[in-house]
Amino acid sequence: MVIVQINYTRPDMPKAEWEARYTPERARQFLAVPGLQWKIWLDGEAERRAGGIYLFDSRASAEAYVNGPIVARMKANPDITDLQIRIFDVRDRMTAITRGPVPGLAMAAE
């Protein structure tokens, strides 16, 4: 399993205006991303930082996502600045011990 972490600075606008952009349709597009197990949406209101934590079933799927159309739109979006993208391998055994929500890791803790 592989984690993609994406963080960025969002525009200086009222939270209600920013939140209005996050519709169910925006979230549903991620259901079709190959290899994506789940996404956690992040928001740091005080520092205007936002982003997501994504769990992929393989490095190839994670890299395809990072090099794909969703991230390309983020890179081209003038409202998003200081975009940071990182890919990490999951430490299976340690994550299983601490009950990380990673499918198939229950046996790894034993």
Biopython code that builds the backbone (N, CA, C, O; Angstrom):
import numpy as np
from Bio.PDB.StructureBuilder import StructureBuilder

atoms = [
    (1, "MET", "N", (0.839, -1.178, 0.000)),
    (1, "MET", "CA", (0.000, 0.000, 0.000)),
    (1, "MET", "C", (0.889, 1.248, 0.000)),
    (1, "MET", "O", (2.005, 1.249, 0.518)),
    (2, "VAL", "N", (0.351, 2.294, -0.596)),
    (2, "VAL", "CA", (1.104, 3.536, -0.781)),
    (2, "VAL", "C", (0.210, 4.719, -0.427)),
    (2, "VAL", "O", (-0.972, 4.738, -0.771)),
    (3, "ILE", "N", (0.774, 5.692, 0.254)),
    (3, "ILE", "CA", (0.066, 6.927, 0.603)),
    (3, "ILE", "C", (0.547, 8.050, -0.301)),
    (3, "ILE", "O", (1.745, 8.201, -0.541)),
    (4, "VAL", "N", (-0.398, 8.833, -0.798)),
    (4, "VAL", "CA", (-0.087, 10.102, -1.456)),
    (4, "VAL", "C", (-0.586, 11.195, -0.524)),
    (4, "VAL", "O", (-1.731, 11.164, -0.075)),
    (5, "GLN", "N", (0.270, 12.151, -0.238)),
    (5, "GLN", "CA", (-0.104, 13.300, 0.591)),
    (5, "GLN", "C", (0.000, 14.545, -0.277)),
    (5, "GLN", "O", (1.053, 14.842, -0.840)),
    (6, "ILE", "N", (-1.106, 15.264, -0.375)),
    (6, "ILE", "CA", (-1.140, 16.506, -1.148)),
    (6, "ILE", "C", (-1.586, 17.624, -0.219)),
    (6, "ILE", "O", (-2.604, 17.510, 0.464)),
    (7, "ASN", "N", (-0.817, 18.704, -0.200)),
    (7, "ASN", "CA", (-1.159, 19.886, 0.584)),
    (7, "ASN", "C", (-0.976, 21.115, -0.286)),
    (7, "ASN", "O", (-0.132, 21.136, -1.181)),
    (8, "TYR", "N", (-1.773, 22.137, -0.016)),
    (8, "TYR", "CA", (-1.660, 23.390, -0.763)),
    (8, "TYR", "C", (-2.252, 24.521, 0.060)),
    (8, "TYR", "O", (-2.979, 24.295, 1.028)),
    (9, "THR", "N", (-1.927, 25.744, -0.345)),
    (9, "THR", "CA", (-2.529, 26.926, 0.268)),
    (9, "THR", "C", (-3.731, 27.312, -0.570)),
    (9, "THR", "O", (-3.642, 27.451, -1.790)),
    (10, "ARG", "N", (-4.842, 27.480, 0.098)),
    (10, "ARG", "CA", (-6.074, 27.837, -0.605)),
    (10, "ARG", "C", (-6.232, 29.354, -0.635)),
    (10, "ARG", "O", (-5.520, 30.064, 0.075)),
    (11, "PRO", "N", (-7.164, 29.858, -1.458)),
    (11, "PRO", "CA", (-7.332, 31.310, -1.566)),
    (11, "PRO", "C", (-7.800, 31.938, -0.255)),
    (11, "PRO", "O", (-8.402, 31.276, 0.591)),
    (12, "ASP", "N", (-7.515, 33.209, -0.110)),
    (12, "ASP", "CA", (-7.963, 33.971, 1.054)),
    (12, "ASP", "C", (-9.395, 34.420, 0.794)),
    (12, "ASP", "O", (-9.643, 35.487, 0.233)),
    (13, "MET", "N", (-10.322, 33.582, 1.214)),
    (13, "MET", "CA", (-11.746, 33.874, 1.039)),
    (13, "MET", "C", (-12.491, 33.307, 2.240)),
    (13, "MET", "O", (-11.963, 32.453, 2.953)),
    (14, "PRO", "N", (-13.705, 33.772, 2.465)),
    (14, "PRO", "CA", (-14.466, 33.238, 3.595)),
    (14, "PRO", "C", (-14.624, 31.720, 3.488)),
    (14, "PRO", "O", (-14.766, 31.177, 2.392)),
    (15, "LYS", "N", (-14.597, 31.048, 4.631)),
    (15, "LYS", "CA", (-14.692, 29.590, 4.646)),
    (15, "LYS", "C", (-15.955, 29.109, 3.947)),
    (15, "LYS", "O", (-15.910, 28.113, 3.225)),
    (16, "ALA", "N", (-17.067, 29.783, 4.140)),
    (16, "ALA", "CA", (-18.323, 29.358, 3.508)),
    (16, "ALA", "C", (-18.202, 29.362, 1.985)),
    (16, "ALA", "O", (-18.728, 28.475, 1.313)),
    (17, "GLU", "N", (-17.512, 30.354, 1.451)),
    (17, "GLU", "CA", (-17.319, 30.422, -0.001)),
    (17, "GLU", "C", (-16.422, 29.280, -0.476)),
    (17, "GLU", "O", (-16.689, 28.664, -1.508)),
    (18, "TRP", "N", (-15.367, 29.000, 0.274)),
    (18, "TRP", "CA", (-14.467, 27.900, -0.082)),
    (18, "TRP", "C", (-15.202, 26.559, 0.019)),
    (18, "TRP", "O", (-15.091, 25.721, -0.876)),
    (19, "GLU", "N", (-15.943, 26.362, 1.095)),
    (19, "GLU", "CA", (-16.671, 25.108, 1.306)),
    (19, "GLU", "C", (-17.716, 24.863, 0.225)),
    (19, "GLU", "O", (-17.984, 23.714, -0.126)),
    (20, "ALA", "N", (-18.307, 25.926, -0.305)),
    (20, "ALA", "CA", (-19.331, 25.775, -1.346)),
    (20, "ALA", "C", (-18.774, 25.095, -2.593)),
    (20, "ALA", "O", (-19.534, 24.517, -3.371)),
    (21, "ARG", "N", (-17.480, 25.155, -2.787)),
    (21, "ARG", "CA", (-16.845, 24.504, -3.944)),
    (21, "ARG", "C", (-16.786, 22.987, -3.783)),
    (21, "ARG", "O", (-16.626, 22.267, -4.768)),
    (22, "TYR", "N", (-16.911, 22.503, -2.566)),
    (22, "TYR", "CA", (-16.762, 21.076, -2.280)),
    (22, "TYR", "C", (-18.125, 20.401, -2.267)),
    (22, "TYR", "O", (-18.776, 20.274, -1.230)),
    (23, "THR", "N", (-18.525, 19.982, -3.435)),
    (23, "THR", "CA", (-19.826, 19.346, -3.636)),
    (23, "THR", "C", (-19.670, 17.826, -3.603)),
    (23, "THR", "O", (-18.561, 17.314, -3.756)),
    (24, "PRO", "N", (-20.771, 17.103, -3.405)),
    (24, "PRO", "CA", (-20.700, 15.641, -3.482)),
    (24, "PRO", "C", (-20.146, 15.152, -4.825)),
    (24, "PRO", "O", (-19.448, 14.139, -4.879)),
    (25, "GLU", "N", (-20.455, 15.863, -5.894)),
    (25, "GLU", "CA", (-19.940, 15.467, -7.210)),
    (25, "GLU", "C", (-18.412, 15.535, -7.239)),
    (25, "GLU", "O", (-17.762, 14.687, -7.851)),
    (26, "ARG", "N", (-17.854, 16.526, -6.588)),
    (26, "ARG", "CA", (-16.391, 16.649, -6.534)),
    (26, "ARG", "C", (-15.796, 15.439, -5.816)),
    (26, "ARG", "O", (-14.765, 14.917, -6.240)),
    (27, "ALA", "N", (-16.423, 14.998, -4.753)),
    (27, "ALA", "CA", (-15.915, 13.833, -4.022)),
    (27, "ALA", "C", (-16.104, 12.547, -4.825)),
    (27, "ALA", "O", (-15.230, 11.680, -4.825)),
    (28, "ARG", "N", (-17.226, 12.424, -5.501)),
    (28, "ARG", "CA", (-17.528, 11.177, -6.225)),
    (28, "ARG", "C", (-16.546, 10.886, -7.344)),
    (28, "ARG", "O", (-16.368, 9.721, -7.702)),
    (29, "GLN", "N", (-15.904, 11.894, -7.907)),
    (29, "GLN", "CA", (-14.939, 11.638, -8.985)),
    (29, "GLN", "C", (-13.812, 10.718, -8.511)),
    (29, "GLN", "O", (-13.209, 10.011, -9.318)),
    (30, "PHE", "N", (-13.530, 10.726, -7.215)),
    (30, "PHE", "CA", (-12.449, 9.901, -6.685)),
    (30, "PHE", "C", (-12.825, 8.423, -6.610)),
    (30, "PHE", "O", (-11.946, 7.569, -6.495)),
    (31, "LEU", "N", (-14.105, 8.116, -6.673)),
    (31, "LEU", "CA", (-14.534, 6.721, -6.656)),
    (31, "LEU", "C", (-14.075, 5.974, -7.903)),
    (31, "LEU", "O", (-14.005, 4.745, -7.898)),
    (32, "ALA", "N", (-13.766, 6.697, -8.958)),
    (32, "ALA", "CA", (-13.346, 6.079, -10.219)),
    (32, "ALA", "C", (-11.831, 6.083, -10.420)),
    (32, "ALA", "O", (-11.354, 5.642, -11.466)),
    (33, "VAL", "N", (-11.072, 6.566, -9.452)),
    (33, "VAL", "CA", (-9.610, 6.612, -9.601)),
    (33, "VAL", "C", (-9.059, 5.196, -9.420)),
    (33, "VAL", "O", (-9.242, 4.598, -8.359)),
    (34, "PRO", "N", (-8.392, 4.655, -10.433)),
    (34, "PRO", "CA", (-7.865, 3.289, -10.339)),
    (34, "PRO", "C", (-6.884, 3.123, -9.177)),
    (34, "PRO", "O", (-5.946, 3.904, -9.016)),
    (35, "GLY", "N", (-7.126, 2.083, -8.374)),
    (35, "GLY", "CA", (-6.230, 1.755, -7.273)),
    (35, "GLY", "C", (-6.441, 2.547, -6.000)),
    (35, "GLY", "O", (-5.822, 2.238, -4.982)),
    (36, "LEU", "N", (-7.304, 3.568, -6.025)),
    (36, "LEU", "CA", (-7.531, 4.380, -4.823)),
    (36, "LEU", "C", (-8.459, 3.635, -3.870)),
    (36, "LEU", "O", (-9.576, 3.273, -4.240)),
    (37, "GLN", "N", (-7.997, 3.407, -2.649)),
    (37, "GLN", "CA", (-8.792, 2.734, -1.625)),
    (37, "GLN", "C", (-9.672, 3.725, -0.864)),
    (37, "GLN", "O", (-10.841, 3.449, -0.592)),
    (38, "TRP", "N", (-9.103, 4.874, -0.528)),
    (38, "TRP", "CA", (-9.848, 5.941, 0.150)),
    (38, "TRP", "C", (-9.077, 7.242, 0.095)),
    (38, "TRP", "O", (-7.883, 7.280, -0.203)),
    (39, "LYS", "N", (-9.806, 8.313, 0.395)),
    (39, "LYS", "CA", (-9.207, 9.644, 0.497)),
    (39, "LYS", "C", (-9.739, 10.300, 1.763)),
    (39, "LYS", "O", (-10.928, 10.211, 2.065)),
    (40, "ILE", "N", (-8.860, 10.951, 2.492)),
    (40, "ILE", "CA", (-9.255, 11.769, 3.640)),
    (40, "ILE", "C", (-8.997, 13.218, 3.248)),
    (40, "ILE", "O", (-7.902, 13.569, 2.809)),
    (41, "TRP", "N", (-10.012, 14.046, 3.410)),
    (41, "TRP", "CA", (-9.940, 15.459, 3.022)),
    (41, "TRP", "C", (-9.439, 16.268, 4.212)),
    (41, "TRP", "O", (-9.897, 16.066, 5.337)),
    (42, "LEU", "N", (-8.500, 17.186, 3.972)),
    (42, "LEU", "CA", (-7.878, 17.977, 5.037)),
    (42, "LEU", "C", (-8.177, 19.462, 4.863)),
    (42, "LEU", "O", (-8.275, 19.959, 3.741)),
    (43, "ASP", "N", (-8.320, 20.162, 5.985)),
    (43, "ASP", "CA", (-8.480, 21.615, 5.945)),
    (43, "ASP", "C", (-7.879, 22.211, 7.206)),
    (43, "ASP", "O", (-8.252, 21.838, 8.318)),
    (44, "GLY", "N", (-6.957, 23.127, 7.031)),
    (44, "GLY", "CA", (-6.370, 23.871, 8.139)),
    (44, "GLY", "C", (-6.808, 25.317, 8.005)),
    (44, "GLY", "O", (-6.112, 26.136, 7.404)),
    (45, "GLU", "N", (-7.951, 25.619, 8.562)),
    (45, "GLU", "CA", (-8.584, 26.926, 8.337)),
    (45, "GLU", "C", (-7.686, 28.098, 8.724)),
    (45, "GLU", "O", (-7.580, 29.064, 7.969)),
    (46, "ALA", "N", (-7.043, 28.029, 9.876)),
    (46, "ALA", "CA", (-6.261, 29.173, 10.359)),
    (46, "ALA", "C", (-5.120, 29.537, 9.413)),
    (46, "ALA", "O", (-4.852, 30.717, 9.188)),
    (47, "GLU", "N", (-4.450, 28.530, 8.860)),
    (47, "GLU", "CA", (-3.321, 28.811, 7.965)),
    (47, "GLU", "C", (-3.695, 28.700, 6.491)),
    (47, "GLU", "O", (-2.824, 28.799, 5.627)),
    (48, "ARG", "N", (-4.983, 28.494, 6.189)),
    (48, "ARG", "CA", (-5.492, 28.373, 4.815)),
    (48, "ARG", "C", (-4.811, 27.236, 4.054)),
    (48, "ARG", "O", (-4.593, 27.339, 2.847)),
    (49, "ARG", "N", (-4.477, 26.159, 4.752)),
    (49, "ARG", "CA", (-3.889, 24.982, 4.111)),
    (49, "ARG", "C", (-4.986, 23.936, 3.945)),
    (49, "ARG", "O", (-5.853, 23.783, 4.806)),
    (50, "ALA", "N", (-4.934, 23.232, 2.846)),
    (50, "ALA", "CA", (-5.893, 22.169, 2.576)),
    (50, "ALA", "C", (-5.159, 21.045, 1.870)),
    (50, "ALA", "O", (-3.985, 21.177, 1.523)),
    (51, "GLY", "N", (-5.857, 19.942, 1.661)),
    (51, "GLY", "CA", (-5.232, 18.840, 0.949)),
    (51, "GLY", "C", (-5.926, 17.535, 1.209)),
    (51, "GLY", "O", (-7.098, 17.494, 1.583)),
    (52, "GLY", "N", (-5.182, 16.460, 1.006)),
    (52, "GLY", "CA", (-5.751, 15.139, 1.184)),
    (52, "GLY", "C", (-4.683, 14.094, 1.442)),
    (52, "GLY", "O", (-3.514, 14.256, 1.094)),
    (53, "ILE", "N", (-5.133, 13.012, 2.068)),
    (53, "ILE", "CA", (-4.327, 11.817, 2.268)),
    (53, "ILE", "C", (-5.038, 10.718, 1.486)),
    (53, "ILE", "O", (-6.231, 10.484, 1.680)),
    (54, "TYR", "N", (-4.309, 10.048, 0.608)),
    (54, "TYR", "CA", (-4.880, 9.062, -0.302)),
    (54, "TYR", "C", (-4.174, 7.729, -0.095)),
    (54, "TYR", "O", (-2.946, 7.683, -0.025)),
    (55, "LEU", "N", (-4.934, 6.650, 0.001)),
    (55, "LEU", "CA", (-4.345, 5.317, 0.086)),
    (55, "LEU", "C", (-4.544, 4.608, -1.252)),
    (55, "LEU", "O", (-5.669, 4.454, -1.726)),
    (56, "PHE", "N", (-3.432, 4.179, -1.851)),
    (56, "PHE", "CA", (-3.462, 3.448, -3.117)),
    (56, "PHE", "C", (-2.986, 2.022, -2.907)),
    (56, "PHE", "O", (-2.218, 1.735, -1.989)),
    (57, "ASP", "N", (-3.454, 1.132, -3.774)),
    (57, "ASP", "CA", (-3.075, -0.275, -3.666)),
    (57, "ASP", "C", (-1.678, -0.564, -4.199)),
    (57, "ASP", "O", (-1.133, -1.639, -3.944)),
    (58, "SER", "N", (-1.086, 0.378, -4.937)),
    (58, "SER", "CA", (0.259, 0.154, -5.480)),
    (58, "SER", "C", (0.935, 1.487, -5.788)),
    (58, "SER", "O", (0.275, 2.515, -5.937)),
    (59, "ARG", "N", (2.241, 1.448, -5.880)),
    (59, "ARG", "CA", (2.996, 2.646, -6.260)),
    (59, "ARG", "C", (2.630, 3.062, -7.679)),
    (59, "ARG", "O", (2.542, 4.255, -7.970)),
    (60, "ALA", "N", (2.416, 2.095, -8.563)),
    (60, "ALA", "CA", (2.050, 2.424, -9.947)),
    (60, "ALA", "C", (0.740, 3.209, -9.989)),
    (60, "ALA", "O", (0.628, 4.182, -10.734)),
    (61, "SER", "N", (-0.250, 2.796, -9.198)),
    (61, "SER", "CA", (-1.528, 3.525, -9.145)),
    (61, "SER", "C", (-1.335, 4.925, -8.575)),
    (61, "SER", "O", (-1.911, 5.891, -9.076)),
    (62, "ALA", "N", (-0.522, 5.032, -7.527)),
    (62, "ALA", "CA", (-0.258, 6.340, -6.911)),
    (62, "ALA", "C", (0.432, 7.272, -7.897)),
    (62, "ALA", "O", (0.055, 8.438, -8.023)),
    (63, "GLU", "N", (1.436, 6.764, -8.592)),
    (63, "GLU", "CA", (2.159, 7.595, -9.553)),
    (63, "GLU", "C", (1.269, 7.980, -10.734)),
    (63, "GLU", "O", (1.367, 9.094, -11.249)),
    (64, "ALA", "N", (0.402, 7.060, -11.165)),
    (64, "ALA", "CA", (-0.530, 7.381, -12.252)),
    (64, "ALA", "C", (-1.470, 8.499, -11.822)),
    (64, "ALA", "O", (-1.783, 9.384, -12.618)),
    (65, "TYR", "N", (-1.924, 8.468, -10.567)),
    (65, "TYR", "CA", (-2.796, 9.531, -10.063)),
    (65, "TYR", "C", (-2.050, 10.867, -10.031)),
    (65, "TYR", "O", (-2.554, 11.880, -10.516)),
    (66, "VAL", "N", (-0.857, 10.859, -9.461)),
    (66, "VAL", "CA", (-0.068, 12.092, -9.343)),
    (66, "VAL", "C", (0.230, 12.687, -10.723)),
    (66, "VAL", "O", (0.322, 13.907, -10.863)),
    (67, "ASN", "N", (0.380, 11.850, -11.722)),
    (67, "ASN", "CA", (0.671, 12.310, -13.082)),
    (67, "ASN", "C", (-0.579, 12.406, -13.955)),
    (67, "ASN", "O", (-0.479, 12.617, -15.163)),
    (68, "GLY", "N", (-1.756, 12.253, -13.347)),
    (68, "GLY", "CA", (-3.002, 12.218, -14.095)),
    (68, "GLY", "C", (-3.753, 13.539, -14.131)),
    (68, "GLY", "O", (-3.240, 14.571, -13.699)),
    (69, "PRO", "N", (-4.987, 13.495, -14.655)),
    (69, "PRO", "CA", (-5.750, 14.715, -14.911)),
    (69, "PRO", "C", (-6.215, 15.481, -13.672)),
    (69, "PRO", "O", (-6.287, 16.709, -13.712)),
    (70, "ILE", "N", (-6.530, 14.800, -12.584)),
    (70, "ILE", "CA", (-7.001, 15.514, -11.388)),
    (70, "ILE", "C", (-5.884, 16.396, -10.837)),
    (70, "ILE", "O", (-6.103, 17.574, -10.554)),
    (71, "VAL", "N", (-4.698, 15.832, -10.685)),
    (71, "VAL", "CA", (-3.572, 16.611, -10.158)),
    (71, "VAL", "C", (-3.139, 17.666, -11.175)),
    (71, "VAL", "O", (-2.712, 18.754, -10.786)),
    (72, "ALA", "N", (-3.240, 17.366, -12.461)),
    (72, "ALA", "CA", (-2.908, 18.370, -13.489)),
    (72, "ALA", "C", (-3.819, 19.588, -13.356)),
    (72, "ALA", "O", (-3.365, 20.722, -13.512)),
    (73, "ARG", "N", (-5.107, 19.358, -13.067)),
    (73, "ARG", "CA", (-6.034, 20.492, -12.862)),
    (73, "ARG", "C", (-5.648, 21.287, -11.620)),
    (73, "ARG", "O", (-5.745, 22.514, -11.611)),
    (74, "MET", "N", (-5.212, 20.594, -10.576)),
    (74, "MET", "CA", (-4.770, 21.305, -9.373)),
    (74, "MET", "C", (-3.566, 22.187, -9.692)),
    (74, "MET", "O", (-3.503, 23.340, -9.267)),
    (75, "LYS", "N", (-2.612, 21.638, -10.442)),
    (75, "LYS", "CA", (-1.406, 22.397, -10.794)),
    (75, "LYS", "C", (-1.733, 23.618, -11.645)),
    (75, "LYS", "O", (-1.045, 24.636, -11.562)),
    (76, "ALA", "N", (-2.777, 23.521, -12.461)),
    (76, "ALA", "CA", (-3.154, 24.622, -13.353)),
    (76, "ALA", "C", (-4.095, 25.624, -12.693)),
    (76, "ALA", "O", (-4.354, 26.687, -13.257)),
    (77, "ASN", "N", (-4.607, 25.306, -11.517)),
    (77, "ASN", "CA", (-5.587, 26.150, -10.839)),
    (77, "ASN", "C", (-4.887, 27.344, -10.179)),
    (77, "ASN", "O", (-4.087, 27.149, -9.264)),
    (78, "PRO", "N", (-5.172, 28.571, -10.622)),
    (78, "PRO", "CA", (-4.503, 29.740, -10.040)),
    (78, "PRO", "C", (-4.907, 30.015, -8.587)),
    (78, "PRO", "O", (-4.231, 30.776, -7.895)),
    (79, "ASP", "N", (-6.004, 29.403, -8.116)),
    (79, "ASP", "CA", (-6.423, 29.578, -6.725)),
    (79, "ASP", "C", (-5.597, 28.734, -5.757)),
    (79, "ASP", "O", (-5.639, 28.959, -4.548)),
    (80, "ILE", "N", (-4.857, 27.775, -6.274)),
    (80, "ILE", "CA", (-4.059, 26.875, -5.440)),
    (80, "ILE", "C", (-2.591, 27.273, -5.552)),
    (80, "ILE", "O", (-2.033, 27.339, -6.647)),
    (81, "THR", "N", (-1.972, 27.539, -4.395)),
    (81, "THR", "CA", (-0.548, 27.878, -4.385)),
    (81, "THR", "C", (0.192, 26.940, -3.435)),
    (81, "THR", "O", (-0.423, 26.236, -2.635)),
    (82, "ASP", "N", (1.494, 26.940, -3.534)),
    (82, "ASP", "CA", (2.357, 26.127, -2.673)),
    (82, "ASP", "C", (1.906, 24.662, -2.651)),
    (82, "ASP", "O", (1.800, 24.051, -1.588)),
    (83, "LEU", "N", (1.646, 24.113, -3.834)),
    (83, "LEU", "CA", (1.211, 22.722, -3.969)),
    (83, "LEU", "C", (2.378, 21.792, -3.660)),
    (83, "LEU", "O", (3.450, 21.898, -4.257)),
    (84, "GLN", "N", (2.153, 20.883, -2.725)),
    (84, "GLN", "CA", (3.169, 19.901, -2.348)),
    (84, "GLN", "C", (2.577, 18.508, -2.497)),
    (84, "GLN", "O", (1.485, 18.235, -1.999)),
    (85, "ILE", "N", (3.298, 17.627, -3.182)),
    (85, "ILE", "CA", (2.835, 16.263, -3.428)),
    (85, "ILE", "C", (3.948, 15.310, -3.011)),
    (85, "ILE", "O", (5.094, 15.445, -3.441)),
    (86, "ARG", "N", (3.591, 14.342, -2.164)),
    (86, "ARG", "CA", (4.577, 13.358, -1.707)),
    (86, "ARG", "C", (3.966, 11.962, -1.779)),
    (86, "ARG", "O", (2.768, 11.780, -1.564)),
    (87, "ILE", "N", (4.808, 10.989, -2.082)),
    (87, "ILE", "CA", (4.394, 9.587, -2.115)),
    (87, "ILE", "C", (5.202, 8.838, -1.062)),
    (87, "ILE", "O", (6.424, 8.969, -0.993)),
    (88, "PHE", "N", (4.500, 8.045, -0.239)),
    (88, "PHE", "CA", (5.133, 7.280, 0.833)),
    (88, "PHE", "C", (4.696, 5.824, 0.759)),
    (88, "PHE", "O", (3.547, 5.536, 0.426)),
    (89, "ASP", "N", (5.600, 4.913, 1.066)),
    (89, "ASP", "CA", (5.223, 3.518, 1.278)),
    (89, "ASP", "C", (4.643, 3.404, 2.685)),
    (89, "ASP", "O", (5.096, 4.086, 3.605)),
    (90, "VAL", "N", (3.641, 2.543, 2.850)),
    (90, "VAL", "CA", (3.054, 2.292, 4.164)),
    (90, "VAL", "C", (3.909, 1.244, 4.880)),
    (90, "VAL", "O", (4.250, 0.214, 4.298)),
    (91, "ARG", "N", (4.246, 1.504, 6.118)),
    (91, "ARG", "CA", (4.929, 0.507, 6.957)),
    (91, "ARG", "C", (3.844, -0.427, 7.493)),
    (91, "ARG", "O", (3.200, -0.145, 8.503)),
    (92, "ASP", "N", (3.661, -1.538, 6.796)),
    (92, "ASP", "CA", (2.525, -2.418, 7.059)),
    (92, "ASP", "C", (2.435, -2.895, 8.506)),
    (92, "ASP", "O", (1.401, -2.717, 9.149)),
    (93, "ARG", "N", (3.493, -3.492, 9.023)),
    (93, "ARG", "CA", (3.434, -4.086, 10.360)),
    (93, "ARG", "C", (3.125, -3.040, 11.422)),
    (93, "ARG", "O", (2.272, -3.265, 12.281)),
    (94, "MET", "N", (3.802, -1.913, 11.376)),
    (94, "MET", "CA", (3.590, -0.882, 12.387)),
    (94, "MET", "C", (2.200, -0.258, 12.256)),
    (94, "MET", "O", (1.557, 0.057, 13.257)),
    (95, "THR", "N", (1.746, -0.083, 11.025)),
    (95, "THR", "CA", (0.414, 0.473, 10.792)),
    (95, "THR", "C", (-0.662, -0.477, 11.305)),
    (95, "THR", "O", (-1.658, -0.032, 11.875)),
    (96, "ALA", "N", (-0.474, -1.774, 11.110)),
    (96, "ALA", "CA", (-1.440, -2.755, 11.612)),
    (96, "ALA", "C", (-1.504, -2.722, 13.137)),
    (96, "ALA", "O", (-2.590, -2.797, 13.712)),
    (97, "ILE", "N", (-0.355, -2.611, 13.791)),
    (97, "ILE", "CA", (-0.324, -2.569, 15.253)),
    (97, "ILE", "C", (-1.111, -1.375, 15.778)),
    (97, "ILE", "O", (-1.801, -1.489, 16.791)),
    (98, "THR", "N", (-1.017, -0.241, 15.110)),
    (98, "THR", "CA", (-1.707, 0.970, 15.573)),
    (98, "THR", "C", (-3.083, 1.143, 14.928)),
    (98, "THR", "O", (-3.650, 2.235, 14.942)),
    (99, "ARG", "N", (-3.614, 0.054, 14.364)),
    (99, "ARG", "CA", (-4.969, 0.002, 13.788)),
    (99, "ARG", "C", (-5.182, 0.989, 12.650)),
    (99, "ARG", "O", (-6.273, 1.540, 12.506)),
    (100, "GLY", "N", (-4.157, 1.218, 11.843)),
    (100, "GLY", "CA", (-4.305, 2.074, 10.669)),
    (100, "GLY", "C", (-5.360, 1.507, 9.733)),
    (100, "GLY", "O", (-5.431, 0.292, 9.553)),
    (101, "PRO", "N", (-6.182, 2.363, 9.133)),
    (101, "PRO", "CA", (-7.288, 1.901, 8.284)),
    (101, "PRO", "C", (-6.812, 1.452, 6.901)),
    (101, "PRO", "O", (-7.191, 2.021, 5.877)),
    (102, "VAL", "N", (-5.971, 0.415, 6.902)),
    (102, "VAL", "CA", (-5.408, -0.080, 5.648)),
    (102, "VAL", "C", (-5.923, -1.502, 5.426)),
    (102, "VAL", "O", (-5.657, -2.390, 6.236)),
    (103, "PRO", "N", (-6.656, -1.722, 4.338)),
    (103, "PRO", "CA", (-7.217, -3.053, 4.075)),
    (103, "PRO", "C", (-6.136, -4.131, 4.033)),
    (103, "PRO", "O", (-5.069, -3.939, 3.450)),
    (104, "GLY", "N", (-6.437, -5.279, 4.669)),
    (104, "GLY", "CA", (-5.548, -6.424, 4.599)),
    (104, "GLY", "C", (-4.387, -6.427, 5.566)),
    (104, "GLY", "O", (-3.524, -7.299, 5.468)),
    (105, "LEU", "N", (-4.325, -5.491, 6.494)),
    (105, "LEU", "CA", (-3.173, -5.432, 7.399)),
    (105, "LEU", "C", (-3.396, -6.106, 8.743)),
    (105, "LEU", "O", (-2.459, -6.177, 9.539)),
    (106, "ALA", "N", (-4.578, -6.599, 9.030)),
    (106, "ALA", "CA", (-4.848, -7.168, 10.349)),
    (106, "ALA", "C", (-3.858, -8.276, 10.698)),
    (106, "ALA", "O", (-3.411, -8.355, 11.843)),
    (107, "MET", "N", (-3.513, -9.117, 9.757)),
    (107, "MET", "CA", (-2.601, -10.223, 10.018)),
    (107, "MET", "C", (-1.152, -9.752, 10.160)),
    (107, "MET", "O", (-0.341, -10.438, 10.782)),
    (108, "ALA", "N", (-0.825, -8.616, 9.601)),
    (108, "ALA", "CA", (0.557, -8.138, 9.636)),
    (108, "ALA", "C", (1.016, -7.789, 11.048)),
    (108, "ALA", "O", (2.217, -7.779, 11.318)),
    (109, "ALA", "N", (0.081, -7.503, 11.951)),
    (109, "ALA", "CA", (0.440, -7.099, 13.311)),
    (109, "ALA", "C", (0.865, -8.282, 14.165)),
    (109, "ALA", "O", (1.531, -8.101, 15.184)),
    (110, "GLU", "N", (0.492, -9.479, 13.766)),
    (110, "GLU", "CA", (0.766, -10.661, 14.594)),
    (110, "GLU", "C", (2.185, -11.134, 14.479)),
    (110, "GLU", "O", (2.562, -12.117, 15.117)),
]
sb = StructureBuilder()
sb.init_structure("model")
sb.init_model(0)
sb.init_chain("A")
sb.init_seg("    ")
for serial, (resi, resn, name, xyz) in enumerate(atoms, 1):
    if name == "N":
        sb.init_residue(resn, " ", resi, " ")
    sb.init_atom(name, np.array(xyz, "f"), 0.0, 1.0, " ", f" {name:<3s}", serial, name[0])
structure = sb.get_structure()
